[in-house]
């Protein structure tokens, strides 16, 4: 296949990246190329690093970026005689569609986040409305990361035969229970709790919808003390640091190559979100055999069987979250069992090679 892949993110092939979406783009582009496909990446980047990476450097993200993407996509697609255009991010959805129509090839969008996230203020409502309008455009295919998002698209009138569940993926060799590819740096290790108590971890952006206030309430209810270790940053950090006090350590942004080692410091991983697509952090925790406590939102129940490969509770329910953590405290046996079964659940179906196969199969179907 000859694929033109569009994203508004700047993709690096040499430096470590933190954002899951950018990591997804890099891995899919290189993975499909390794499997013999001619994939060209068009990203928004001042310093492209690969011959197949043809970047634009927009002056603004709202008008100039999409227009430059459209012009470049038409020229590149025509020159390389592409079979399909894939648009990964929302600001490339319409430029990708218009370019595909100009070239006479199908257009596919990647949808990796829930279609009904909680929003605040006029700007948030306008952004969500814009997202919905872009999805209602006549795309030829929708690559979704979980069945939940597929259901949301069908409810909005998208034909079922245009929806393809490629799922998310995790590097099961890098995230592994028995080995750490890169040791944790001293600047982070020095901040780890000094005692031998139980540590619950969180990795992600510090946003209200991540439910960390619920986790704070839950930790006040648990029978045994837990210390929270947070890797991530965001607008809620200062407030949350005050809320948790001495019960939590906030590491800030942690380079992605350090994240596998960090999971080995957790006795459990918590994701108390109010909304999600299919969060990669859950797959990462499971791949390292770290027991997961998460909420029943988005695609999370598709990868966690409650009581089998992790523990689930309803969102906005701190008491249920506390009960789940208490279930892990009596001894290490339950934590080990959930961790092992979580690892077994992801190491085949949610590996990157399995995702590449799904991408190949679904793109071929759209093209044909």
C-alpha positions as CSV (number, residue, x, y, z in Angstrom):
1,X,0.0,0.0,0.0
2,X,1.0,3.6,-0.6
3,X,-0.2,5.6,2.4
4,X,-0.1,9.3,3.2
5,X,-0.3,9.8,7.0
6,X,-1.2,13.2,8.3
7,X,-0.8,14.6,11.9
8,X,-0.6,18.0,13.4
9,X,1.9,16.7,16.0
10,X,5.7,17.1,15.6
11,X,7.1,13.5,15.3
12,X,10.6,12.7,16.4
13,X,12.3,9.5,15.4
14,X,15.4,10.1,17.5
15,X,14.3,11.8,20.7
16,X,12.1,10.4,23.4
17,X,8.4,11.5,23.2
18,X,5.9,11.7,26.0
19,X,2.6,12.1,24.3
20,X,0.8,8.8,23.5
21,X,-0.6,10.1,20.2
22,X,2.8,11.1,18.9
23,X,4.3,7.7,19.9
24,X,1.4,6.0,18.1
25,X,2.1,7.9,14.9
26,X,5.8,7.1,15.0
27,X,5.3,3.4,15.7
28,X,2.5,3.0,13.1
29,X,4.5,4.8,10.3
30,X,7.7,2.8,11.0
31,X,5.9,-0.4,11.7
32,X,4.0,-0.3,8.4
33,X,7.1,0.7,6.5
34,X,9.0,-2.3,8.1
35,X,6.2,-4.5,6.7
36,X,6.9,-3.3,3.2
37,X,4.4,-0.5,2.7
38,X,5.3,2.9,1.2
39,X,4.2,5.3,4.0
40,X,4.8,9.0,3.8
41,X,4.4,11.1,7.0
42,X,3.2,14.7,6.7
43,X,3.5,16.3,10.2
44,X,3.7,19.9,11.6
45,X,7.4,20.1,12.3
46,X,10.3,22.6,12.1
47,X,12.9,19.8,11.9
48,X,11.9,16.6,10.0
49,X,14.4,13.8,10.5
50,X,13.6,11.1,7.9
51,X,13.4,11.1,4.1
52,X,9.8,9.9,4.2
53,X,8.9,12.7,6.7
54,X,7.7,15.7,4.7
55,X,6.8,18.4,7.2
56,X,5.0,21.7,7.2
57,X,5.8,24.6,9.6
58,X,2.6,26.6,10.0
59,X,2.6,30.1,11.3
60,X,-0.7,29.5,13.1
61,X,-2.5,26.3,14.0
62,X,-6.1,27.3,13.1
63,X,-6.0,28.5,9.5
64,X,-2.5,28.4,8.1
65,X,-1.7,24.9,9.4
66,X,-4.7,23.2,7.8
67,X,-4.3,25.1,4.6
68,X,-0.7,24.2,4.3
69,X,-1.5,20.6,5.1
70,X,-4.1,20.5,2.3
71,X,-1.7,21.9,-0.3
72,X,1.1,19.6,0.7
73,X,-1.1,16.6,0.9
74,X,-2.4,17.1,-2.7
75,X,1.1,17.6,-4.1
76,X,2.6,14.7,-2.2
77,X,-0.3,12.4,-2.8
78,X,-0.2,13.1,-6.6
79,X,3.6,12.7,-6.8
80,X,3.6,9.4,-4.9
81,X,0.4,8.1,-6.3
82,X,-1.0,7.2,-2.9
83,X,-3.7,4.6,-2.3
84,X,-5.2,6.1,0.8
85,X,-4.8,9.2,3.1
86,X,-5.0,8.6,6.9
87,X,-5.6,11.7,9.2
88,X,-4.6,11.1,12.8
89,X,-5.5,14.4,14.5
90,X,-8.6,16.5,14.2
91,X,-7.0,19.6,12.5
92,X,-6.0,17.3,9.7
93,X,-9.4,15.6,9.3
94,X,-10.8,18.1,6.8
95,X,-7.5,18.9,4.9
96,X,-7.1,15.1,4.5
97,X,-10.6,14.7,3.3
98,X,-10.4,17.5,0.7
99,X,-7.0,16.2,-0.5
100,X,-8.3,12.7,-0.9
101,X,-11.3,13.9,-2.9
102,X,-9.0,15.9,-5.1
103,X,-6.8,12.8,-5.7
104,X,-9.7,10.4,-6.0
105,X,-8.6,8.1,-3.1
106,X,-10.3,7.1,0.1
107,X,-9.8,9.0,3.3
108,X,-9.6,7.5,6.8
109,X,-9.6,9.2,10.2
110,X,-8.1,7.9,13.4
111,X,-10.4,8.5,16.4
112,X,-8.6,8.0,19.7
113,X,-10.6,9.9,22.3
114,X,-14.2,9.8,23.6
115,X,-16.7,11.8,21.7
116,X,-18.4,13.1,24.8
117,X,-15.7,14.3,27.2
118,X,-16.7,16.7,30.0
119,X,-16.2,20.3,28.9
120,X,-16.1,23.6,30.7
121,X,-16.9,27.0,29.4
122,X,-17.7,28.3,26.0
123,X,-14.4,27.5,24.5
124,X,-14.7,23.8,25.5
125,X,-18.2,23.5,24.1
126,X,-17.1,25.1,20.8
127,X,-14.1,22.8,20.6
128,X,-16.3,19.7,21.2
129,X,-18.8,21.0,18.5
130,X,-16.0,21.4,16.1
131,X,-14.7,17.9,16.7
132,X,-18.2,16.5,16.1
133,X,-18.6,18.4,12.9
134,X,-15.3,17.2,11.5
135,X,-16.3,13.6,12.3
136,X,-19.7,14.0,10.5
137,X,-17.9,14.8,7.2
138,X,-18.1,12.0,4.7
139,X,-14.9,10.1,5.6
140,X,-14.5,6.6,4.0
141,X,-13.3,4.9,7.2
142,X,-12.8,5.4,10.9
143,X,-10.0,3.7,12.8
144,X,-11.0,3.6,16.5
145,X,-9.0,2.5,19.5
146,X,-11.9,0.7,21.2
147,X,-15.4,-0.6,20.7
148,X,-16.8,2.2,22.9
149,X,-15.8,4.9,20.4
150,X,-17.2,2.8,17.6
151,X,-20.5,2.6,19.4
152,X,-20.4,6.4,19.8
153,X,-19.9,6.9,16.1
154,X,-22.7,4.5,15.2
155,X,-25.0,6.5,17.5
156,X,-24.1,9.6,15.5
157,X,-25.1,8.0,12.2
158,X,-21.7,6.6,10.9
159,X,-22.3,3.4,9.0
160,X,-21.0,0.3,10.9
161,X,-19.1,-0.9,7.8
162,X,-16.9,2.2,7.9
163,X,-15.8,1.7,11.5
164,X,-12.7,-0.4,12.2
165,X,-11.4,-1.2,15.7
166,X,-7.6,-1.2,15.5
167,X,-7.3,-0.9,19.3
168,X,-4.3,0.6,21.1
169,X,-1.0,-1.1,21.6
170,X,1.9,-1.3,24.1
171,X,5.5,-2.4,23.6
172,X,5.3,-5.7,25.6
173,X,9.1,-6.1,25.4
174,X,9.9,-2.7,26.8
175,X,7.1,-2.8,29.4
176,X,7.9,-6.1,31.0
177,X,7.6,-7.5,34.5
178,X,11.1,-9.0,34.6
179,X,13.3,-6.4,33.1
180,X,13.7,-2.6,33.0
181,X,15.3,-1.2,29.7
182,X,16.4,2.1,31.3
183,X,16.9,2.5,35.1
184,X,15.1,5.3,36.9
185,X,17.2,8.5,37.0
186,X,18.6,9.6,40.3
187,X,16.5,12.8,40.2
188,X,13.4,10.7,40.3
189,X,14.6,7.9,42.5
190,X,15.6,10.5,45.2
191,X,11.9,11.5,45.4
192,X,10.5,8.0,46.0
193,X,9.0,7.3,49.4
194,X,11.6,6.3,52.0
195,X,9.5,3.8,53.9
196,X,8.3,0.4,52.9
197,X,4.6,1.2,52.6
198,X,2.4,0.5,49.7
199,X,2.7,2.8,46.7
200,X,-0.1,3.5,44.2
201,X,0.9,5.1,41.0
202,X,-0.7,7.5,38.5
203,X,0.7,8.4,35.1
204,X,-1.0,11.0,33.0
205,X,-2.1,14.7,32.6
206,X,-3.3,16.5,35.7
207,X,-6.7,17.4,34.4
208,X,-10.0,17.5,36.3
209,X,-11.5,14.6,34.3
210,X,-8.7,12.3,35.4
211,X,-10.5,11.9,38.8
212,X,-7.6,12.5,41.1
213,X,-9.9,14.3,43.6
214,X,-11.9,11.0,43.8
215,X,-8.6,9.2,44.5
216,X,-7.7,11.7,47.3
217,X,-11.1,11.0,48.9
218,X,-10.5,7.2,48.5
219,X,-7.1,7.3,50.1
220,X,-8.6,9.0,53.2
221,X,-11.0,6.0,53.4
222,X,-8.6,3.1,52.9
223,X,-7.9,0.8,55.9
224,X,-4.2,0.9,55.2
225,X,-2.1,3.9,54.2
226,X,-1.1,4.2,50.6
227,X,1.4,6.7,49.2
228,X,0.5,8.2,45.8
229,X,3.3,8.6,43.2
230,X,2.3,10.9,40.3
231,X,4.1,11.1,37.0
232,X,2.7,13.9,34.9
233,X,1.9,17.6,34.8
234,X,-1.0,19.9,34.0
235,X,-3.1,22.8,35.1
236,X,-4.4,21.1,38.2
237,X,-1.0,20.3,39.7
238,X,-0.7,23.1,42.3
239,X,-4.2,22.5,43.6
240,X,-3.7,18.7,43.7
241,X,-0.4,19.0,45.5
242,X,-2.2,21.0,48.2
243,X,-5.1,18.5,48.3
244,X,-2.9,15.4,48.8
245,X,-0.3,17.0,51.0
246,X,2.2,14.5,52.4
247,X,0.2,11.6,51.1
248,X,1.5,12.1,47.5
249,X,4.7,12.8,45.6
250,X,4.5,14.7,42.3
251,X,7.4,13.9,40.0
252,X,6.3,16.2,37.2
253,X,6.8,15.2,33.6
254,X,8.8,12.0,33.4
255,X,10.6,11.2,30.1
256,X,9.0,8.3,28.3
257,X,12.1,6.1,28.4
258,X,11.9,6.3,32.2
259,X,8.2,5.2,32.5
260,X,8.8,1.4,32.4
261,X,11.1,1.6,35.4
262,X,8.5,3.7,37.2
263,X,5.8,1.1,37.0
264,X,8.2,-1.3,38.8
265,X,8.0,1.2,41.8
266,X,4.2,0.8,42.0
267,X,2.4,-1.8,44.1
268,X,-0.7,-0.9,42.2
269,X,-1.7,1.5,39.4
270,X,-4.9,3.7,39.6
271,X,-6.8,5.5,36.9
272,X,-9.9,7.0,38.4
273,X,-10.9,8.9,35.2
274,X,-14.4,10.2,34.4
275,X,-13.9,9.7,30.7
276,X,-11.4,7.9,28.5
277,X,-10.9,6.3,25.1
278,X,-8.6,3.3,25.5
279,X,-5.8,4.7,27.8
280,X,-2.4,3.3,26.9
281,X,-1.3,3.7,30.5
282,X,-3.6,0.9,31.5
283,X,-1.9,-1.4,28.9
284,X,1.5,-0.3,30.1
285,X,0.7,-1.1,33.7
286,X,-0.7,-4.5,32.7
287,X,2.3,-5.3,30.6
288,X,4.6,-4.8,33.6
289,X,2.3,-7.0,35.7
290,X,1.2,-4.1,37.9
291,X,-2.3,-4.6,39.2
292,X,-4.7,-1.9,37.9
293,X,-7.6,-0.3,39.7
294,X,-9.6,1.8,37.1
295,X,-13.1,3.2,36.5
296,X,-15.6,1.7,34.1
297,X,-15.3,4.4,31.4
298,X,-14.7,4.3,27.7
299,X,-12.8,1.3,26.5
300,X,-11.3,0.4,29.9
301,X,-13.7,-2.5,30.5
302,X,-12.6,-3.9,27.2
303,X,-9.1,-4.5,28.6
304,X,-9.9,-5.1,32.2
305,X,-12.0,-8.0,33.4
306,X,-13.1,-7.0,36.9
307,X,-11.5,-9.4,39.4
308,X,-9.6,-11.2,36.6
309,X,-7.1,-8.8,34.9
310,X,-7.7,-5.9,37.3
311,X,-10.3,-4.2,39.4
312,X,-13.1,-1.9,38.1
313,X,-15.3,0.6,39.9
314,X,-17.8,3.3,38.9
315,X,-16.5,6.8,38.2
316,X,-17.2,9.5,40.9
317,X,-17.3,6.8,43.6
318,X,-14.4,7.3,46.0
319,X,-15.8,4.7,48.4
320,X,-15.7,2.0,45.7
321,X,-12.2,3.1,44.8
322,X,-11.1,2.7,48.4
323,X,-12.7,-0.8,48.6
324,X,-10.8,-1.8,45.5
325,X,-7.5,-0.6,47.0
326,X,-8.3,-2.3,50.3
327,X,-8.7,-5.6,48.4
328,X,-5.1,-5.3,47.3
329,X,-3.6,-4.7,50.8
330,X,-3.9,-7.9,52.9
331,X,-1.0,-9.7,51.1
332,X,0.9,-9.6,47.9
333,X,-0.9,-12.7,46.5
334,X,-3.9,-10.9,45.1
335,X,-1.7,-8.2,43.6
336,X,0.5,-10.8,42.0
337,X,-2.5,-12.7,40.6
338,X,-4.1,-9.7,39.0
339,X,-0.7,-8.5,37.7
340,X,0.1,-11.8,36.0
341,X,-3.3,-12.2,34.4
342,X,-3.2,-8.6,33.3
343,X,0.1,-9.2,31.5
344,X,-1.3,-12.3,29.8
345,X,-4.2,-10.3,28.5
346,X,-2.2,-7.7,26.7
347,X,1.0,-9.4,25.5
348,X,-0.6,-10.9,22.4
349,X,-3.7,-8.9,21.4
350,X,-2.4,-5.5,22.4
351,X,1.1,-5.7,21.1
352,X,2.3,-3.4,18.3
353,X,2.7,-6.2,15.7
354,X,-1.0,-7.1,16.3
355,X,-2.0,-3.5,15.8
356,X,0.0,-3.3,12.5
357,X,-1.8,-6.4,11.3
358,X,-5.2,-4.7,12.1
359,X,-4.1,-1.5,10.3
360,X,-3.1,-3.5,7.2
361,X,-6.3,-5.5,7.1
362,X,-8.6,-2.5,7.6
363,X,-6.8,-0.1,5.2
364,X,-6.8,-2.7,2.5
365,X,-10.6,-3.2,3.0
366,X,-11.2,0.6,2.7
367,X,-9.0,0.7,-0.4
368,X,-10.7,-2.2,-2.0
